[in-house]
Amino acid sequence: MIKNTNGEDFSTPSYQPKGKNQEKYRKYESVGKYKTESILSEEEFNRHVKSSSNNYDRYEKCLECTPKSIIFNNYQKDKVYTQTVKITNVGLEPIHCRYFGITVHTKVNGCFPIGVAVRDNVILRSGLVFCTKIRLCNSNEEDAINCSIVYETRRRSQPYQHSYFLVPVSCVPARAIVQITPLRIIQSVQLFSEKYHIIVPPFTIKNIHVKFIPEYKGFHEEIHIFQFENCYNCLEEKIELIGDIKKIPLIVEPEIIDFKICVANSGVYSTKFKVTNVGKGPFSVCVKISKLMKKHVRVYPKETLIQSNTHCDFSVRLHPR
C-alpha cells in the first residue's frame, strides 16, 4: 500500500498482462502522488466486461458518480488540471470497490497524461461516498483524449461475482483562434502584400502593416478579407479600412490665376503657376479645363509626375476669342 505525506492511499494496481497481447499494455509514470497507472487494451477490457455482462447492469444501478463524466475542456500544454469525482453507493447492500485501471478509446502520443489518486479496496456501505482526484498534464496540446477509469466491484453476498464501474473522462485541447480588432487606417504605414502568408505560433502576436496612399481628397473605404487556418477549422475575418482625407500634400502657388482685364481677339496672354509636392511619395498631377474654357485656355504640361520634395512649373496661355 502506497501513502503520501498526508496519509492518503495511492496504491498501484497489481494487475499484470500475460500472453500474446502483452505488448499492447503500457505503463506510464505520473508526477507526485499520482502513481503508475495500468493501461488496459480495448481487447482485454472488452473481454472482462463481456465475462460479467450479466452483473454489469445491476451494479450500474447501485453506483453513481458525480459528475457523470470528467471533462477537461480547453486544456493547455504542460499545465496541470485536477478534478474530483465522487462515487456513491445508492443501493442497500455494501459494495467492495477497487481501482482496476484505465481503458483508452483514442490514440495518445507520448506519455499517458492522466493520473488517478487511488484509494484501493474501499467498502462502500449504503449511502456512503468515495472520492478520488483525477489529474491531467499533457505535453502534447494537439491530443483530444477519451478514456474510462475502471473500478472493479463486488458484493458481500456474492463475493465471487464481479463487474466494472466506469467513470468517463474527456480531454479537449484549447483551440487557437486568431482575433483581430478592426482599425481605422488614417495614415500611411509600411507596405502589405495582398498575397502575403504568415504563420502565427501559439501565444504569439504578429503585426500586419498596411500602406495607404490616397490619390484624392474625401472618404476612402476598403474591405480586406483575412483567412485563417489551423488543424481544426478555417476562419474568416473581414476588416474594414477607412480613411477620410481632408487635404493632399500639394502646394499650388499662386492659388488663383488672374489675367485681369482681357480683350477678345487682342492676342495671347500667358502666366505660370507652381505645384510643390511636400508629401512622402510621388504624386501624379493632371490638369483639367472646363468645357467653357477649352477653346480659350491651354496648359502645359497637362499631366506629369512630381516626386517627393520637388516642384513643377505649369505654363498657362489664354487666347480670348
C-alpha positions in Angstrom: 0.0 0.0 0.0 1.4 3.4 -1.0 0.6 6.6 1.0 1.6 10.2 0.6 2.7 12.7 3.3 -1.0 13.4 4.1 -1.7 9.8 4.8 -3.7 9.3 1.6 -3.5 5.9 0.0 -2.5 5.7 -3.7 -1.7 2.0 -4.2 -0.5 0.8 -7.6 -2.9 -1.8 -9.2 -1.4 -5.3 -9.2 -2.9 -6.4 -12.5 -0.2 -7.5 -15.0 -0.9 -8.6 -18.6 0.2 -12.0 -19.8 0.3 -13.8 -23.2 0.4 -12.5 -26.8 -1.4 -9.3 -26.0 1.3 -8.2 -23.6 2.8 -5.6 -26.0 -0.5 -3.8 -26.0 -0.1 -2.8 -22.4 1.9 0.2 -21.4 2.7 1.7 -18.1 3.1 5.4 -17.5 4.8 7.1 -14.6 2.8 10.2 -13.4 4.0 13.1 -11.2 3.8 13.4 -7.4 1.1 11.4 -5.7 -0.4 10.2 -8.9 1.4 6.9 -9.2 1.9 4.4 -12.0 -1.3 3.5 -13.8 -2.3 0.3 -15.5 -3.5 0.9 -19.1 -5.9 -1.8 -20.4 -6.1 -2.6 -24.1 -9.5 -2.3 -25.7 -9.5 -6.1 -26.4 -8.7 -7.0 -22.8 -11.2 -4.6 -21.3 -14.0 -5.8 -23.6 -13.2 -9.4 -22.6 -13.5 -8.6 -18.9 -16.7 -6.7 -19.4 -18.2 -9.4 -21.6 -17.5 -12.1 -19.0 -19.5 -10.2 -16.4 -22.1 -8.6 -18.6 -25.0 -10.2 -16.6 -23.9 -8.4 -13.4 -22.8 -5.1 -15.0 -26.3 -3.6 -15.4 -27.1 -4.4 -11.8 -24.0 -2.7 -10.4 -24.6 0.3 -12.7 -27.8 1.0 -10.7 -26.1 0.7 -7.3 -23.2 3.1 -8.0 -23.4 6.7 -9.2 -20.6 9.1 -9.9 -20.7 12.9 -9.6 -20.2 14.4 -12.0 -21.5 11.9 -14.6 -18.3 12.4 -16.6 -15.0 14.2 -16.1 -14.4 16.8 -18.8 -11.1 18.8 -19.1 -12.2 21.4 -21.6 -9.8 23.8 -23.4 -6.7 22.4 -21.6 -3.3 23.9 -22.4 0.1 22.3 -22.9 2.1 21.4 -19.8 -0.5 22.8 -17.4 -1.8 20.7 -14.5 -5.6 20.3 -14.1 -7.3 18.3 -11.4 -10.9 17.3 -10.8 -12.6 15.4 -8.1 -15.1 12.5 -8.8 -17.5 11.2 -6.1 -18.7 7.6 -6.3 -21.9 7.0 -4.2 -23.5 3.7 -3.2 -27.2 4.3 -3.9 -28.1 0.7 -3.2 -29.0 -1.2 0.1 -26.1 -3.6 0.1 -22.4 -2.8 0.8 -20.2 -2.9 -2.3 -16.4 -3.6 -2.4 -14.8 -1.1 -4.9 -11.3 -1.4 -6.2 -9.4 0.6 -8.8 -8.8 -1.6 -11.8 -7.2 0.6 -14.5 -7.8 2.9 -17.4 -9.1 1.9 -20.8 -8.2 4.4 -23.6 -10.5 5.0 -26.5 -8.3 7.3 -28.5 -4.7 7.3 -29.7 -2.3 9.1 -27.3 1.1 10.4 -28.5 3.9 10.1 -25.9 3.3 9.5 -22.2 -0.2 9.0 -21.0 -1.2 12.3 -19.4 -4.0 11.2 -17.0 -3.3 10.1 -13.4 -5.7 8.9 -10.7 -5.3 9.3 -6.9 -6.4 5.8 -5.9 -7.9 4.5 -2.6 -7.7 0.8 -3.1 -10.1 -1.8 -1.6 -12.9 0.6 -0.4 -16.0 -0.9 1.1 -19.0 1.4 0.3 -21.9 0.9 2.6 -25.3 2.2 1.5 -25.3 6.0 1.1 -21.5 6.3 1.6 -19.3 8.3 -0.8 -15.9 7.5 -2.2 -13.8 10.5 -3.6 -10.7 10.5 -5.7 -8.9 13.1 -7.8 -8.2 12.8 -11.5 -5.2 14.7 -12.9 -4.3 15.9 -16.4 -1.0 17.2 -17.6 -0.4 16.7 -21.3 2.8 17.7 -23.1 1.1 17.4 -26.5 -1.5 20.1 -26.9 -3.0 18.5 -30.0 -4.3 15.4 -28.2 -8.1 15.0 -27.7 -8.3 12.1 -25.3 -11.3 9.9 -24.4 -10.8 7.2 -21.8 -12.6 5.5 -18.9 -11.4 5.0 -15.4 -12.4 1.4 -14.4 -13.3 0.2 -10.9 -13.9 -3.5 -10.1 -16.9 -4.0 -7.8 -18.1 -7.0 -5.7 -21.0 -7.6 -3.4 -20.6 -9.2 0.0 -23.5 -11.6 -0.7 -21.8 -12.7 -4.0 -18.0 -12.4 -3.4 -17.1 -14.5 -6.5 -19.1 -12.4 -8.9 -17.6 -9.1 -10.0 -18.4 -6.3 -12.5 -16.9 -3.0 -13.6 -18.0 0.6 -12.9 -16.8 3.2 -15.4 -16.0 6.9 -15.0 -15.8 8.5 -18.5 -13.0 11.1 -19.0 -12.9 13.5 -21.9 -10.0 15.9 -22.6 -10.4 18.6 -25.3 -7.4 20.9 -26.1 -7.7 24.6 -26.4 -8.1 25.8 -29.9 -6.0 28.8 -31.0 -8.4 31.2 -32.6 -6.9 34.4 -34.0 -8.7 37.6 -33.1 -8.3 40.8 -35.0 -9.7 44.2 -33.9 -10.8 46.4 -36.8 -8.7 49.6 -37.1 -9.4 52.9 -38.7 -6.5 53.5 -41.0 -5.9 57.2 -41.2 -2.2 57.5 -42.1 0.2 55.5 -44.3 2.3 52.8 -42.9 4.5 50.0 -44.4 3.5 48.0 -47.4 1.3 45.0 -47.0 1.2 42.5 -49.9 -2.2 41.2 -50.9 -1.0 37.6 -51.1 1.3 37.6 -48.1 1.1 34.4 -45.9 2.3 34.3 -42.3 2.4 31.6 -39.6 1.3 32.7 -36.1 2.6 30.3 -33.4 0.5 29.7 -30.2 0.6 32.6 -27.7 2.4 35.0 -30.1 1.4 38.2 -31.8 2.1 39.2 -35.4 1.7 42.8 -36.6 0.3 43.4 -40.1 1.3 46.7 -41.7 -0.9 48.3 -44.3 0.2 51.1 -46.7 -2.5 53.6 -47.5 -1.7 56.1 -50.4 -4.7 58.3 -51.0 -4.9 59.8 -54.6 -7.8 62.2 -53.9 -9.5 64.1 -51.1 -12.5 62.7 -49.4 -13.7 59.4 -47.8 -11.9 56.2 -48.6 -13.3 52.7 -47.7 -12.0 49.2 -48.4 -12.9 45.7 -47.1 -10.0 43.3 -46.6 -10.7 39.6 -46.0 -8.3 37.7 -43.8 -8.4 33.9 -43.9 -7.0 31.8 -41.0 -6.3 28.1 -41.0 -5.3 25.6 -38.3 -5.6 21.9 -37.7 -9.2 22.2 -36.6 -11.0 24.6 -38.9 -10.9 27.6 -41.2 -11.8 31.1 -40.1 -12.5 34.3 -42.0 -12.4 37.8 -40.7 -13.5 40.9 -42.6 -11.6 44.1 -41.7 -12.9 47.5 -42.8 -10.2 50.0 -43.7 -11.4 53.6 -43.6 -9.7 56.9 -44.3 -11.0 60.5 -44.5 -8.6 62.7 -46.4 -9.1 66.4 -45.7 -6.2 67.6 -47.9 -3.4 66.3 -50.0 0.3 67.3 -49.6 0.4 69.5 -52.7 1.0 73.3 -52.6 -0.2 75.4 -55.5 1.3 78.9 -55.9 -0.4 81.1 -56.7 -3.8 79.7 -55.7 -5.7 81.9 -58.1 -4.6 82.8 -61.7 -5.8 86.3 -62.5 -5.4 87.7 -66.1 -7.2 90.9 -65.1 -8.9 92.6 -68.0 -8.6 90.9 -71.4 -9.9 92.0 -74.7 -11.2 89.5 -77.3 -9.0 88.8 -80.3 -6.3 91.0 -78.8 -3.6 88.4 -78.7 -2.3 85.7 -76.3 -1.9 86.2 -72.5 0.4 83.9 -70.6 1.4 83.2 -67.0 2.8 80.4 -64.8 1.9 78.6 -61.6 4.0 76.2 -59.5 2.9 72.9 -57.8 5.1 71.6 -55.0 4.9 68.0 -53.5 5.6 68.1 -49.8 4.5 64.5 -49.2 6.5 61.3 -48.6 5.7 59.8 -52.0 5.3 60.8 -55.7 2.1 62.3 -57.0 0.6 62.2 -60.4 -0.9 65.6 -61.3 -3.4 66.0 -64.2 -4.8 69.5 -65.1 -8.4 69.6 -66.3 -10.0 72.5 -68.0 -13.8 73.2 -68.0 -15.7 72.8 -71.3 -16.4 76.5 -71.5 -12.7 77.4 -71.3 -11.2 74.7 -73.5 -11.4 76.9 -76.6 -9.5 79.7 -74.9 -7.0 78.2 -72.5 -4.0 75.9 -73.0 -1.9 74.4 -70.1 1.5 72.7 -70.4 2.2 70.1 -69.2 -1.3 68.7 -68.9 -0.1 65.7 -66.9 3.1 64.9 -65.0 4.6 63.0 -62.1 6.0 65.1 -59.2 8.5 63.4 -56.9 8.6 64.0 -53.1 10.0 67.4 -52.1 10.2 68.7 -55.7 8.0 71.1 -57.7 6.8 71.5 -61.3 6.1 74.8 -63.2 3.0 74.9 -65.3 2.5 77.4 -68.1 -0.9 78.8 -68.9 -1.9 80.5 -72.2 -5.1 82.5 -72.6 -6.3 83.4 -76.1 -9.7 85.1 -75.8 -11.9 84.9 -78.9 
